[in-house]
Amino acid sequence: MMILRSNALFLVLILGFSLTQIQSLRFEIESGHTKCISEEIKGHSMTVGKYHIINPNDGHPLPDTHKVTVRATSEHGNSYHYAENVHEGHFSFETVEAGDYQSCFVAADHKPPVKLTVDFEWKTGVAAKDWTNVAKKASVEAMELELKHMAETVQAIHDEMFYLREREEEMHDLNISTNDKMAWMTGLSILICLSVAGLQFWHLKTFFEKKKLI
């Protein structure tokens, strides 16, 4: 019985990690250019992002040229975060609609151009929750906190399964619609070809009759 429980716990943790989205990356951006990071997030999910510019000269202040403007938006154009000329920052919000969300970093134009290195971490779902603060605020024991974390993970799995099912239904409807349109276009193409062939035959017949060849 203990082995079955351990296996079930392991399965829940594996599924939880697979459904939790974490992007941690370091990238370069040149002055006057823009770099956008896209992430597909389901509706009513918590998302947290942290970013900072790497100092190229350790032990010295960060140059004034090493600043960016950051904007986080949804695919519908809704803005959730905006910071202008900063060298570090963070954002957190709960998504309203499902879809692709973008975090864009714009480096100010500078002559001569310089390259900025940005560290960016983007978490969504269960990973976006600060479990340390949850434990402090609720004053719960370690085991209770772990159970609460597992419950959140299971709920995230449940929500993700329904979200994937909805996406599957959307893709199924799209395939049916595409097939119907292709069938209609095929029939129309055949009709047009037959009409053109008929017109050509009629034109040639009229031409030969006028020339008294037939």
Backbone as a printed PyTorch tensor [residue, N CA C, xyz], in Angstrom:
tensor([[[  0.8400,  -1.2140,   0.0000],
         [  0.0000,   0.0000,   0.0000],
         [  0.8640,   1.2490,   0.0000]],

        [[  1.9620,   1.2140,   0.7410],
         [  2.8750,   2.3480,   0.8230],
         [  3.5210,   2.5980,  -0.5340]],

        [[  3.8280,   1.5050,  -1.2620],
         [  4.4590,   1.6320,  -2.5760],
         [  3.5080,   2.2850,  -3.5510]],

        [[  2.1960,   1.9030,  -3.4820],
         [  1.2020,   2.4840,  -4.3760],
         [  1.0590,   3.9680,  -4.1250]],

        [[  1.0460,   4.3680,  -2.8430],
         [  0.9390,   5.7820,  -2.5050],
         [  2.1570,   6.5480,  -3.0080]],

        [[  3.3380,   5.9660,  -2.8600],
         [  4.5540,   6.6300,  -3.3220],
         [  4.5290,   6.8060,  -4.8320]],

        [[  4.0500,   5.7510,  -5.5380],
         [  3.9660,   5.8510,  -6.9940],
         [  2.9620,   6.9070,  -7.4210]],

        [[  1.8270,   6.9710,  -6.7000],
         [  0.8130,   7.9760,  -7.0330],
         [  1.3510,   9.3770,  -6.7950]],

        [[  2.0570,   9.5600,  -5.6740],
         [  2.6580,  10.8620,  -5.3760],
         [  3.6700,  11.2400,  -6.4430]],

        [[  4.4880,  10.2580,  -6.8530],
         [  5.4940,  10.5260,  -7.8800],
         [  4.8290,  10.9250,  -9.1950]],

        [[  3.7090,  10.2410,  -9.5420],
         [  2.9930,  10.5540, -10.7860],
         [  2.4200,  11.9550, -10.7380]],

        [[  1.8410,  12.3440,  -9.5980],
         [  1.2830,  13.6910,  -9.4560],
         [  2.3640,  14.7410,  -9.6050]],

        [[  3.5190,  14.4960,  -8.9850],
         [  4.6130,  15.4650,  -9.0710],
         [  5.1350,  15.5760, -10.5020]],

        [[  5.2540,  14.4220, -11.1910],
         [  5.7240,  14.4560, -12.5830],
         [  4.7620,  15.2300, -13.4610]],

        [[  3.4500,  14.9640, -13.3150],
         [  2.4500,  15.6760, -14.1100],
         [  2.4380,  17.1510, -13.7600]],

        [[  2.6260,  17.4480, -12.4800],
         [  2.6350,  18.8440, -12.0590],
         [  3.7820,  19.6050, -12.6750]],

        [[  4.9700,  18.9970, -12.6690],
         [  6.1310,  19.6580, -13.2600],
         [  5.9700,  19.8100, -14.7660]],

        [[  5.3300,  18.8130, -15.4120],
         [  5.1730,  18.8900, -16.8660],
         [  4.1670,  19.9450, -17.2580]],

        [[  3.1620,  20.2280, -16.3960],
         [  2.1450,  21.2100, -16.7230],
         [  2.5050,  22.5980, -16.2190]],

        [[  3.5240,  22.6870, -15.3610],
         [  3.9780,  23.9910, -14.8840],
         [  4.9810,  24.5650, -15.8680]],

        [[  4.7640,  25.7880, -16.2750],
         [  5.6130,  26.3930, -17.2860],
         [  6.6080,  27.3370, -16.6250]],

        [[  7.8930,  27.0960, -16.8800],
         [  8.9440,  27.9480, -16.3580],
         [  9.9190,  28.2410, -17.4900]],

        [[ 10.1050,  29.5050, -17.7740],
         [ 11.1150,  29.9150, -18.7440],
         [ 12.1920,  30.6940, -18.0100]],

        [[ 13.4140,  30.2150, -18.0860],
         [ 14.5430,  30.9210, -17.5020],
         [ 15.6120,  31.0110, -18.5860]],

        [[ 15.8930,  32.2110, -19.0380],
         [ 16.8190,  32.3410, -20.1470],
         [ 17.6250,  33.6240, -20.0280]],

        [[ 18.7300,  33.6290, -20.7320],
         [ 19.6080,  34.8010, -20.8200],
         [ 19.8060,  35.1000, -22.3020]],

        [[ 19.5880,  36.3350, -22.6850],
         [ 19.7040,  36.7000, -24.0930],
         [ 20.3510,  38.0680, -24.2270]],

        [[ 20.8280,  38.3430, -25.4280],
         [ 21.4720,  39.6290, -25.7310],
         [ 20.5550,  40.4630, -26.6090]],

        [[ 20.6040,  41.7710, -26.4140],
         [ 19.8300,  42.7010, -27.2210],
         [ 20.6860,  43.9220, -27.4990]],

        [[ 20.6820,  44.3710, -28.7450],
         [ 21.5150,  45.4960, -29.1510],
         [ 20.7250,  46.8030, -29.0760]],

        [[ 21.4350,  47.8860, -28.8750],
         [ 20.8020,  49.2010, -28.7890],
         [ 19.9230,  49.4590, -30.0120]],

        [[ 18.7110,  49.9800, -29.7560],
         [ 17.7840,  50.2930, -30.8320],
         [ 17.0010,  49.1080, -31.3390]],

        [[ 17.1550,  47.9510, -30.7040],
         [ 16.4460,  46.7490, -31.1450],
         [ 15.4650,  46.2780, -30.0700]],

        [[ 14.5810,  45.3570, -30.4820],
         [ 13.5430,  44.8160, -29.5960],
         [ 13.6300,  43.3000, -29.5870]],

        [[ 13.4400,  42.7180, -28.4110],
         [ 13.4120,  41.2590, -28.2470],
         [ 12.1300,  40.8880, -27.5190]],

        [[ 11.3270,  39.9940, -28.1160],
         [ 10.0600,  39.5840, -27.5140],
         [ 10.0850,  38.0930, -27.1940]],

        [[  9.5950,  37.7540, -26.0140],
         [  9.4580,  36.3690, -25.5690],
         [  7.9690,  36.0580, -25.4860]],

        [[  7.5480,  34.9600, -26.1110],
         [  6.1330,  34.5900, -26.1500],
         [  5.8870,  33.3410, -25.3220]],

        [[  4.7400,  33.3030, -24.6700],
         [  4.3730,  32.1550, -23.8320],
         [  2.8660,  31.9320, -23.9450]],

        [[  2.4700,  30.7000, -24.2280],
         [  1.0400,  30.3720, -24.2710],
         [  0.5620,  30.0270, -22.8600]],

        [[ -0.4330,  30.7740, -22.3810],
         [ -0.9180,  30.6090, -21.0130],
         [ -2.4320,  30.4620, -21.0500]],

        [[ -2.9500,  29.5540, -20.2520],
         [ -4.4000,  29.3850, -20.2040],
         [ -5.0180,  30.4730, -19.3220]],

        [[ -6.3300,  30.6390, -19.4490],
         [ -7.0200,  31.6870, -18.7170],
         [ -7.0400,  31.4520, -17.2110]],

        [[ -7.0920,  32.5450, -16.4620],
         [ -7.1820,  32.5240, -14.9930],
         [ -5.9920,  31.7930, -14.3600]],

        [[ -4.8090,  32.0420, -14.9220],
         [ -3.5760,  31.4750, -14.3690],
         [ -2.6920,  32.6110, -13.8660]],

        [[ -1.9910,  32.3350, -12.7800],
         [ -1.0480,  33.2990, -12.2310],
         [  0.2480,  33.2170, -13.0120]],

        [[  0.8230,  34.3680, -13.3210],
         [  2.1050,  34.3950, -14.0140],
         [  2.9950,  35.4580, -13.3980]],

        [[  4.2750,  35.1350, -13.2620],
         [  5.2520,  36.0130, -12.6110],
         [  6.5040,  36.0750, -13.4720]],

        [[  7.0100,  37.2650, -13.6730],
         [  8.2430,  37.4360, -14.4280],
         [  9.2310,  38.3260, -13.6900]],

        [[ 10.5010,  37.9690, -13.7500],
         [ 11.5720,  38.7700, -13.1520],
         [ 12.6810,  38.9440, -14.1810]],

        [[ 13.2510,  40.1510, -14.2360],
         [ 14.2930,  40.4120, -15.2150],
         [ 15.3080,  41.3960, -14.6530]],

        [[ 16.5350,  41.2870, -15.1170],
         [ 17.5680,  42.2550, -14.7650],
         [ 18.6830,  42.2030, -15.7990]],

        [[ 19.3710,  43.3100, -15.9530],
         [ 20.4640,  43.4140, -16.9180],
         [ 21.7700,  43.0490, -16.2340]],

        [[ 22.5640,  42.2190, -16.8880],
         [ 23.8490,  41.7890, -16.3460],
         [ 24.8570,  42.9290, -16.4720]],

        [[ 25.5390,  43.2080, -15.3830],
         [ 26.5580,  44.2550, -15.3820],
         [ 27.8080,  43.7470, -16.1010]],

        [[ 28.2070,  44.3980, -17.1980],
         [ 29.3930,  43.9150, -17.9340],
         [ 30.6950,  44.1740, -17.1910]],

        [[ 30.6540,  45.0670, -16.2020],
         [ 31.8670,  45.4060, -15.4530],
         [ 31.6230,  45.1510, -13.9700]],

        [[ 32.0270,  43.9590, -13.5130],
         [ 31.8430,  43.6190, -12.1070],
         [ 32.5950,  44.6010, -11.2150]],

        [[ 31.9280,  45.0080, -10.1450],
         [ 32.5530,  45.9240,  -9.2060],
         [ 32.3760,  47.3760,  -9.5660]],

        [[ 31.7350,  47.6680, -10.6870],
         [ 31.4830,  49.0390, -11.1190],
         [ 29.9790,  49.2490, -11.2960]],

        [[ 29.5350,  50.4840, -11.1860],
         [ 28.1080,  50.7510, -11.3920],
         [ 27.6720,  50.3880, -12.8050]],

        [[ 26.3960,  50.0320, -12.9350],
         [ 25.8520,  49.6830, -14.2460],
         [ 25.8130,  50.9290, -15.1250]],

        [[ 26.3320,  50.8760, -16.3440],
         [ 26.3290,  52.0590, -17.2230],
         [ 24.9050,  52.5450, -17.5090]],

        [[ 24.7580,  53.8440, -17.7580],
         [ 23.4500,  54.4120, -18.0740],
         [ 22.8960,  53.8840, -19.3880]],

        [[ 23.7830,  53.3920, -20.2490],
         [ 23.3240,  52.8490, -21.5350],
         [ 22.6230,  51.5070, -21.3720]],

        [[ 22.8040,  50.8630, -20.2240],
         [ 22.2510,  49.5230, -20.0040],
         [ 20.8940,  49.6200, -19.3070]],

        [[ 19.9230,  50.1020, -20.0540],
         [ 18.5470,  50.1740, -19.5670],
         [ 17.6060,  49.7550, -20.6820]],

        [[ 16.4740,  49.2000, -20.2980],
         [ 15.4980,  48.7280, -21.2880],
         [ 14.1010,  49.1980, -20.8870]],

        [[ 13.2130,  49.1810, -21.8700],
         [ 11.7880,  49.4000, -21.6280],
         [ 11.0840,  48.0600, -21.8240]],

        [[ 10.2900,  47.6750, -20.8340],
         [  9.6800,  46.3430, -20.8260],
         [  8.1560,  46.4820, -20.8440]],

        [[  7.5260,  45.6760, -21.6920],
         [  6.0680,  45.6680, -21.7740],
         [  5.5830,  44.2220, -21.8760]],

        [[  4.5830,  43.8720, -21.0480],
         [  3.9540,  42.5490, -21.1010],
         [  2.5120,  42.7270, -21.5730]],

        [[  2.1540,  42.0380, -22.6510],
         [  0.8330,  42.1940, -23.2520],
         [  0.2420,  40.8380, -23.6230]],

        [[ -1.0760,  40.8210, -23.8220],
         [ -1.7530,  39.6340, -24.3240],
         [ -1.8520,  39.7300, -25.8320]],

        [[ -2.3000,  38.6410, -26.4660],
         [ -2.4260,  38.6460, -27.9220],
         [ -3.5430,  39.5650, -28.3910]],

        [[ -4.4110,  39.9850, -27.4540],
         [ -5.4920,  40.9090, -27.7890],
         [ -5.0890,  42.3690, -27.5780]],

        [[ -3.8260,  42.5950, -27.1910],
         [ -3.3390,  43.9580, -27.0230],
         [ -3.4890,  44.5330, -25.6340]],

        [[ -4.0090,  43.7520, -24.6860],
         [ -4.1560,  44.2470, -23.3140],
         [ -2.7870,  44.3060, -22.6310]],

        [[ -2.4860,  45.4480, -22.0020],
         [ -1.1900,  45.6450, -21.3570],
         [ -1.2850,  45.2870, -19.8700]],

        [[ -0.3390,  44.4560, -19.4020],
         [ -0.3270,  44.0300, -18.0060],
         [  0.8990,  44.5560, -17.2460]],

        [[  1.8800,  45.0340, -17.9800],
         [  3.0730,  45.5610, -17.3090],
         [  3.7960,  46.4960, -18.2690]],

        [[  4.2720,  47.6280, -17.7040],
         [  5.0590,  48.5630, -18.5050],
         [  6.0660,  49.2510, -17.5900]],

        [[  7.3320,  49.1730, -17.9660],
         [  8.4030,  49.8300, -17.2130],
         [  9.3670,  50.4530, -18.2160]],

        [[  9.6790,  51.7260, -18.0190],
         [ 10.4810,  52.4590, -18.9840],
         [ 11.8570,  52.7860, -18.4160]],

        [[ 12.8960,  52.5010, -19.2100],
         [ 14.2840,  52.8100, -18.8510],
         [ 14.6690,  52.2680, -17.4780]],

        [[ 14.5860,  50.9590, -17.3350],
         [ 14.9290,  50.2930, -16.0770],
         [ 16.0260,  49.2640, -16.3400]],

        [[ 16.7420,  48.9170, -15.2860],
         [ 17.7630,  47.8780, -15.4140],
         [ 17.3360,  46.5750, -14.7480]],

        [[ 16.2180,  46.6150, -14.0110],
         [ 15.6560,  45.4070, -13.4330],
         [ 14.2030,  45.6660, -13.0660]],

        [[ 13.4700,  44.5860, -12.8360],
         [ 12.0720,  44.7390, -12.4610],
         [ 11.3740,  43.3880, -12.4290]],

        [[ 10.0960,  43.4340, -12.1380],
         [  9.3020,  42.2050, -12.1090],
         [  7.8390,  42.5480, -12.3840]],

        [[  7.0680,  41.5420, -12.7450],
         [  5.6360,  41.7230, -12.9380],
         [  4.9100,  40.4600, -12.4900]],

        [[  3.6740,  40.6280, -12.1240],
         [  2.8300,  39.4960, -11.7600],
         [  1.3800,  39.8800, -12.0220]],

        [[  0.6360,  38.9740, -12.6160],
         [ -0.7760,  39.2200, -12.8860],
         [ -1.4750,  37.8840, -13.1480]],

        [[ -2.7950,  37.9160, -13.0480],
         [ -3.6110,  36.7450, -13.3680],
         [ -4.2260,  36.9450, -14.7440]],

        [[ -4.0200,  35.9710, -15.6120],
         [ -4.5210,  36.0980, -16.9770],
         [ -6.0490,  36.0540, -16.9880]],

        [[ -6.6200,  36.8070, -17.9030],
         [ -8.0750,  36.8260, -18.0660],
         [ -8.4990,  35.8560, -19.1530]],

        [[ -7.8480,  35.9630, -20.3150],
         [ -8.1720,  35.0850, -21.4220],
         [ -6.9780,  34.1860, -21.7380]],

        [[ -7.2770,  33.0320, -22.3080],
         [ -6.2110,  32.1190, -22.7240],
         [ -5.6200,  32.5990, -24.0420]],

        [[ -4.3360,  32.3100, -24.2440],
         [ -3.6940,  32.7040, -25.4910],
         [ -2.2160,  32.9540, -25.3020]],

        [[ -1.6140,  33.5520, -26.3130],
         [ -0.1840,  33.8690, -26.2830],
         [  0.0410,  35.2270, -25.6190]],

        [[  0.9380,  35.2420, -24.6460],
         [  1.3270,  36.4750, -23.9640],
         [  2.7770,  36.7890, -24.3240]],

        [[  3.0790,  38.0700, -24.4650],
         [  4.4130,  38.4950, -24.8730],
         [  5.0340,  39.4300, -23.8470]],

        [[  6.3280,  39.2280, -23.6270],
         [  7.1410,  40.1640, -22.8650],
         [  8.1920,  40.7150, -23.8110]],

        [[  8.1090,  42.0090, -24.0970],
         [  9.0100,  42.6360, -25.0640],
         [  9.9860,  43.5620, -24.3540]],

        [[ 11.2670,  43.4510, -24.7210],
         [ 12.3430,  44.2640, -24.1630],
         [ 12.8760,  45.1680, -25.2780]],

        [[ 12.8310,  46.4670, -25.0370],
         [ 13.2830,  47.4480, -26.0260],
         [ 14.4980,  48.1760, -25.4660]],

        [[ 15.6250,  48.0610, -26.1670],
         [ 16.8480,  48.7580, -25.7630],
         [ 16.8950,  50.1150, -26.4660]],

        [[ 17.1440,  51.1620, -25.6850],
         [ 17.1840,  52.5090, -26.2540],
         [ 18.3190,  52.6270, -27.2600]],

        [[ 18.1050,  53.4690, -28.2670],
         [ 19.1140,  53.6810, -29.2940],
         [ 20.3280,  54.4000, -28.6930]],

        [[ 21.5110,  53.9660, -29.0840],
         [ 22.7360,  54.5510, -28.5250],
         [ 23.8470,  54.4800, -29.5500]],

        [[ 24.6480,  55.5320, -29.6410],
         [ 25.7860,  55.5890, -30.5430],
         [ 27.0720,  55.7740, -29.7470]],

        [[ 28.0490,  54.9020, -29.9050],
         [ 28.0010,  53.6730, -30.7100],
         [ 27.0940,  52.6220, -30.0660]],

        [[ 26.5810,  51.6700, -30.8410],
         [ 25.6680,  50.6670, -30.2770],
         [ 26.3640,  49.7690, -29.2580]],

        [[ 25.5860,  49.3530, -28.2550],
         [ 26.1090,  48.4440, -27.2380],
         [ 25.1720,  47.2430, -27.1350]],

        [[ 25.7070,  46.1610, -26.6170],
         [ 24.9160,  44.9560, -26.4180],
         [ 24.6040,  44.7790, -24.9430]],

        [[ 23.3400,  44.5090, -24.6510],
         [ 22.8980,  44.2950, -23.2840],
         [ 22.5850,  42.8140, -23.0970]],

        [[ 22.9580,  42.2720, -21.9710],
         [ 22.6370,  40.8830, -21.6290],
         [ 21.5720,  40.8940, -20.5460]],

        [[ 20.4600,  40.2310, -20.8300],
         [ 19.3030,  40.2550, -19.9340],
         [ 19.0480,  38.8620, -19.3900]],

        [[ 18.8600,  38.7540, -18.0790],
         [ 18.4010,  37.5310, -17.4300],
         [ 16.9020,  37.6570, -17.2160]],

        [[ 16.1450,  36.6680, -17.6830],
         [ 14.6860,  36.7310, -17.6000],
         [ 14.1450,  35.3880, -17.1400]],

        [[ 13.3060,  35.4280, -16.1040],
         [ 12.6510,  34.2200, -15.6020],
         [ 11.1460,  34.4350, -15.6170]],

        [[ 10.4270,  33.5100, -16.2540],
         [  8.9730,  33.6430, -16.4180],
         [  8.3170,  32.3550, -15.9300]],

        [[  7.4690,  32.4770, -14.9220],
         [  6.7950,  31.3240, -14.3370],
         [  5.2810,  31.4910, -14.4810]],

        [[  4.6000,  30.3780, -14.7150],
         [  3.1440,  30.3830, -14.7530],
         [  2.6100,  29.1790, -13.9970]],

        [[  1.3590,  29.2850, -13.5790],
         [  0.7230,  28.1630, -12.8830],
         [  1.1780,  28.0440, -11.4460]],

        [[  1.3360,  26.7980, -10.9990],
         [  1.7090,  26.5320,  -9.6020],
         [  3.0710,  27.1200,  -9.2810]],

        [[  4.0050,  27.0980, -10.2360],
         [  5.3610,  27.5930,  -9.9910],
         [  5.3890,  29.0850,  -9.7210]],

        [[  4.3240,  29.8090, -10.1480],
         [  4.3040,  31.2600,  -9.9700],
         [  3.9210,  31.6630,  -8.5550]],

        [[  3.4950,  30.7130,  -7.7530],
         [  3.0630,  31.0250,  -6.3950],
         [  4.2420,  30.9810,  -5.4320]],

        [[  4.3160,  31.9580,  -4.5510],
         [  5.4010,  32.0300,  -3.5690],
         [  5.0160,  31.1790,  -2.3670]],

        [[  5.4750,  29.9220,  -2.3810],
         [  5.0730,  28.9970,  -1.3150],
         [  5.7400,  29.3120,   0.0180]],

        [[  6.8580,  29.9960,  -0.0030],
         [  7.4970,  30.3910,   1.2570],
         [  6.6210,  31.3760,   2.0100]],

        [[  6.0840,  32.3720,   1.2900],
         [  5.1860,  33.3310,   1.9220],
         [  3.8900,  32.6770,   2.3630]],

        [[  3.4290,  31.6810,   1.5880],
         [  2.2140,  30.9670,   1.9980],
         [  2.4230,  30.2820,   3.3370]],

        [[  3.5860,  29.6550,   3.5040],
         [  3.8790,  28.9670,   4.7570],
         [  3.9850,  29.9510,   5.9210]],

        [[  4.6010,  31.1330,   5.6720],
         [  4.7510,  32.1210,   6.7300],
         [  3.4090,  32.7130,   7.1380]],

        [[  2.5750,  33.0290,   6.1330],
         [  1.2930,  33.6680,   6.4230],
         [  0.3300,  32.7100,   7.1120]],

        [[  0.3150,  31.4750,   6.6640],
         [ -0.6390,  30.5120,   7.2060],
         [ -0.1170,  29.8030,   8.4450]],

        [[  1.1950,  29.9260,   8.7030],
         [  1.8200,  29.2630,   9.8490],
         [  1.4950,  27.7720,   9.8630]],

        [[  1.6760,  27.1300,   8.7520],
         [  1.3630,  25.7100,   8.6440],
         [  2.6380,  24.8950,   8.7560]],

        [[  2.4540,  23.6230,   9.0680],
         [  3.5760,  22.7170,   9.1650],
         [  4.0500,  22.3220,   7.7700]],

        [[  5.2400,  21.7380,   7.7250],
         [  5.8360,  21.3740,   6.4430],
         [  4.9650,  20.3750,   5.6770]],

        [[  4.4200,  19.3810,   6.3890],
         [  3.5920,  18.3780,   5.7280],
         [  2.3100,  18.9880,   5.1970]],

        [[  1.7040,  19.8790,   5.9770],
         [  0.4680,  20.5280,   5.5380],
         [  0.7360,  21.4120,   4.3210]],

        [[  1.8650,  22.0750,   4.3390],
         [  2.2420,  22.9070,   3.1920],
         [  2.4460,  22.0530,   1.9490]],

        [[  3.0910,  20.8980,   2.1230],
         [  3.3190,  20.0160,   0.9830],
         [  1.9950,  19.4990,   0.4290]],

        [[  1.0560,  19.1680,   1.3240],
         [ -0.2640,  18.7120,   0.8780],
         [ -1.0000,  19.8240,   0.1370]],

        [[ -0.8550,  21.0500,   0.6420],
         [ -1.5000,  22.1750,  -0.0310],
         [ -0.8990,  22.3810,  -1.4130]],

        [[  0.4070,  22.2240,  -1.4870],
         [  1.0930,  22.3400,  -2.7740],
         [  0.6180,  21.2570,  -3.7350]],

        [[  0.4730,  20.0340,  -3.2360],
         [ -0.0090,  18.9360,  -4.0610],
         [ -1.4400,  19.1890,  -4.5360]],

        [[ -2.2720,  19.7290,  -3.6290],
         [ -3.6570,  20.0260,  -4.0100],
         [ -3.6980,  21.0610,  -5.1280]],

        [[ -2.8410,  22.0710,  -5.0110],
         [ -2.7570,  23.0840,  -6.0760],
         [ -2.2880,  22.4440,  -7.3820]],

        [[ -1.3360,  21.5100,  -7.2770],
         [ -0.8250,  20.8310,  -8.4720],
         [ -1.9060,  19.9880,  -9.1340]],

        [[ -2.6600,  19.2520,  -8.3200],
         [ -3.7480,  18.4320,  -8.8580],
         [ -4.7970,  19.3050,  -9.5310]],

        [[ -5.1210,  20.4510,  -8.9060],
         [ -6.1030,  21.3640,  -9.4940],
         [ -5.5830,  21.9210, -10.8250]],

        [[ -4.2710,  22.1980, -10.8620],
         [ -3.6790,  22.6920, -12.1070],
         [ -3.7480,  21.6280, -13.1980]],

        [[ -3.5020,  20.3580, -12.8240],
         [ -3.6170,  19.2580, -13.7850],
         [ -5.0440,  19.1450, -14.3000]],

        [[ -6.0010,  19.2400, -13.3740],
         [ -7.4220,  19.1630, -13.7460],
         [ -7.7910,  20.2800, -14.7150]],

        [[ -7.3740,  21.5120, -14.3930],
         [ -7.6810,  22.6520, -15.2630],
         [ -6.9940,  22.5080, -16.6180]],

        [[ -5.7570,  22.0040, -16.6010],
         [ -5.0120,  21.8530, -17.8510],
         [ -5.6630,  20.8060, -18.7500]],

        [[ -6.1880,  19.7320, -18.1590],
         [ -6.8510,  18.6940, -18.9490],
         [ -8.0870,  19.2510, -19.6400]],

        [[ -8.8730,  20.0560, -18.9190],
         [-10.0580,  20.6680, -19.5220],
         [ -9.6530,  21.6630, -20.6020]],

        [[ -8.5690,  22.3930, -20.3570],
         [ -8.0890,  23.3650, -21.3420],
         [ -7.6470,  22.6460, -22.6160]],

        [[ -6.9160,  21.5360, -22.4570],
         [ -6.4720,  20.7710, -23.6260],
         [ -7.6590,  20.1630, -24.3630]],

        [[ -8.6830,  19.7540, -23.6070],
         [ -9.8790,  19.2020, -24.2500],
         [-10.5900,  20.2800, -25.0700]],

        [[-10.6640,  21.4870, -24.5240],
         [-11.2840,  22.5900, -25.2680],
         [-10.4930,  22.8990, -26.5350]],

        [[ -9.1450,  22.9020, -26.4150],
         [ -8.3180,  23.1580, -27.5920],
         [ -8.4940,  22.0550, -28.6310]],

        [[ -8.6400,  20.8050, -28.1700],
         [ -8.8440,  19.6920, -29.0940],
         [-10.1620,  19.8550, -29.8410]],

        [[-11.2220,  20.2770, -29.1240],
         [-12.5090,  20.5020, -29.7750],
         [-12.4250,  21.6420, -30.7860]],

        [[-11.6790,  22.7010, -30.4360],
         [-11.5050,  23.8100, -31.3690],
         [-10.7770,  23.3490, -32.6320]],

        [[ -9.7250,  22.5340, -32.4560],
         [ -8.9860,  22.0430, -33.6100],
         [ -9.8430,  21.1070, -34.4590]],

        [[-10.6970,  20.3000, -33.7930],
         [-11.5930,  19.3930, -34.5210],
         [-12.5800,  20.1950, -35.3630]],

        [[-13.1750,  21.2300, -34.7630],
         [-14.1110,  22.0860, -35.5040],
         [-13.3990,  22.7940, -36.6610]],

        [[-12.1520,  23.2210, -36.4070],
         [-11.3870,  23.8910, -37.4630],
         [-11.0960,  22.9420, -38.6190]],

        [[-10.7770,  21.6730, -38.3080],
         [-10.5130,  20.6870, -39.3590],
         [-11.7580,  20.4310, -40.1990]],

        [[-12.9140,  20.3180, -39.5120],
         [-14.1620,  20.0930, -40.2450],
         [-14.4680,  21.2770, -41.1510]],

        [[-14.3120,  22.4790, -40.6190],
         [-14.5660,  23.6810, -41.4030],
         [-13.6200,  23.7700, -42.5950]],

        [[-12.3380,  23.4350, -42.3570],
         [-11.3560,  23.4720, -43.4480],
         [-11.6870,  22.4480, -44.5290]],

        [[-12.0930,  21.2410, -44.1290],
         [-12.4440,  20.2040, -45.0960],
         [-13.6610,  20.6170, -45.9180]],

        [[-14.6660,  21.2290, -45.2600],
         [-15.8520,  21.6960, -45.9850],
         [-15.4760,  22.7700, -47.0100]],

        [[-14.6030,  23.6930, -46.5950],
         [-14.1810,  24.7430, -47.5190],
         [-13.3770,  24.1740, -48.6850]],

        [[-12.5210,  23.1780, -48.3970],
         [-11.7270,  22.5580, -49.4590],
         [-12.6350,  21.8230, -50.4490]],

        [[-13.6680,  21.1290, -49.9270],
         [-14.6020,  20.4390, -50.8190],
         [-15.3570,  21.4370, -51.6890]],

        [[-15.7770,  22.5390, -51.0710],
         [-16.4950,  23.5660, -51.8380],
         [-15.5920,  24.1880, -52.8960]],

        [[-14.3320,  24.4710, -52.5430],
         [-13.3910,  25.0510, -53.4910],
         [-13.0660,  24.0700, -54.6230]],

        [[-12.9660,  22.7630, -54.2830],
         [-12.7010,  21.7590, -55.3130],
         [-13.8400,  21.7000, -56.3180]],

        [[-15.0830,  21.6730, -55.8020],
         [-16.2380,  21.6660, -56.6950],
         [-16.3020,  22.9120, -57.5590]],

        [[-16.0130,  24.0620, -56.9520],
         [-16.0190,  25.3140, -57.7070],
         [-14.9440,  25.3090, -58.7860]],

        [[-13.7550,  24.7770, -58.4410],
         [-12.6570,  24.7120, -59.4200],
         [-13.0320,  23.8240, -60.5960]],

        [[-13.6580,  22.6680, -60.3060],
         [-14.0870,  21.7720, -61.3910],
         [-15.1250,  22.4560, -62.2760]],

        [[-16.0760,  23.1670, -61.6530],
         [-17.1140,  23.8710, -62.4110],
         [-16.4950,  24.9440, -63.3140]],

        [[-15.5210,  25.6830, -62.7700],
         [-14.8630,  26.7170, -63.5660],
         [-14.1000,  26.1040, -64.7290]],

        [[-13.3940,  24.9930, -64.4830],
         [-12.6390,  24.3310, -65.5520],
         [-13.5630,  23.8330, -66.6540]],

        [[-14.6990,  23.2320, -66.2630],
         [-15.6550,  22.7500, -67.2570],
         [-16.2490,  23.9180, -68.0420]],

        [[-16.5180,  25.0220, -67.3570],
         [-17.0710,  26.1960, -68.0420],
         [-16.0710,  26.7550, -69.0430]],

        [[-14.8070,  26.8570, -68.6220],
         [-13.7690,  27.3650, -69.5340],
         [-13.6030,  26.4370, -70.7310]],

        [[-13.6210,  25.1090, -70.4680],
         [-13.4910,  24.1460, -71.5660],
         [-14.6650,  24.2710, -72.5360]],

        [[-15.8910,  24.4480, -71.9810],
         [-17.0600,  24.6180, -72.8290],
         [-16.9800,  25.8750, -73.6770]],

        [[-16.5340,  26.9750, -73.0680],
         [-16.3850,  28.2260, -73.8150],
         [-15.3390,  28.0960, -74.9170]],

        [[-14.2420,  27.4250, -74.6070],
         [-13.2080,  27.2240, -75.6180],
         [-13.7350,  26.3790, -76.7810]],

        [[-14.4870,  25.3240, -76.4440],
         [-15.0590,  24.4740, -77.4920],
         [-16.0260,  25.2720, -78.3550]],

        [[-16.8820,  26.0620, -77.7080],
         [-17.8410,  26.8840, -78.4580],
         [-17.1320,  27.9110, -79.3340]],

        [[-16.0700,  28.5210, -78.8180],
         [-15.3260,  29.5170, -79.5870],
         [-14.6580,  28.8770, -80.8070]],

        [[-14.0260,  27.7120, -80.6070],
         [-13.3710,  27.0360, -81.7280],
         [-14.3850,  26.5840, -82.7700]],

        [[-15.5230,  26.0720, -82.3130],
         [-16.5620,  25.6320, -83.2510],
         [-17.0820,  26.8040, -84.0780]],

        [[-17.3280,  27.9440, -83.4300],
         [-17.7910,  29.1390, -84.1400],
         [-16.7430,  29.6230, -85.1370]],

        [[-15.4760,  29.5630, -84.7240],
         [-14.3950,  30.0080, -85.5950],
         [-14.3050,  29.1450, -86.8620]],

        [[-14.3620,  27.8080, -86.6690],
         [-14.2690,  26.9020, -87.8130],
         [-15.4780,  27.0140, -88.7210]],

        [[-16.6620,  27.2770, -88.1210],
         [-17.8650,  27.4400, -88.9550],
         [-17.7540,  28.6930, -89.8080]],

        [[-17.2200,  29.7740, -89.2320],
         [-17.0580,  31.0110, -89.9950],
         [-16.0530,  30.8180, -91.1230]],

        [[-15.0290,  30.0270, -90.8730],
         [-14.0280,  29.7530, -91.9000],
         [-14.4690,  28.6460, -92.8590]],

        [[-15.6480,  28.0900, -92.5730],
         [-16.2120,  27.0060, -93.3700],
         [-15.2860,  25.8050, -93.4460]],

        [[-14.6560,  25.5580, -92.3060],
         [-13.7970,  24.3810, -92.2290],
         [-14.5480,  23.1540, -91.7800]],

        [[-15.7190,  23.3990, -91.2000],
         [-16.5460,  22.2640, -90.7770],
         [-17.9730,  22.5100, -91.2210]]])
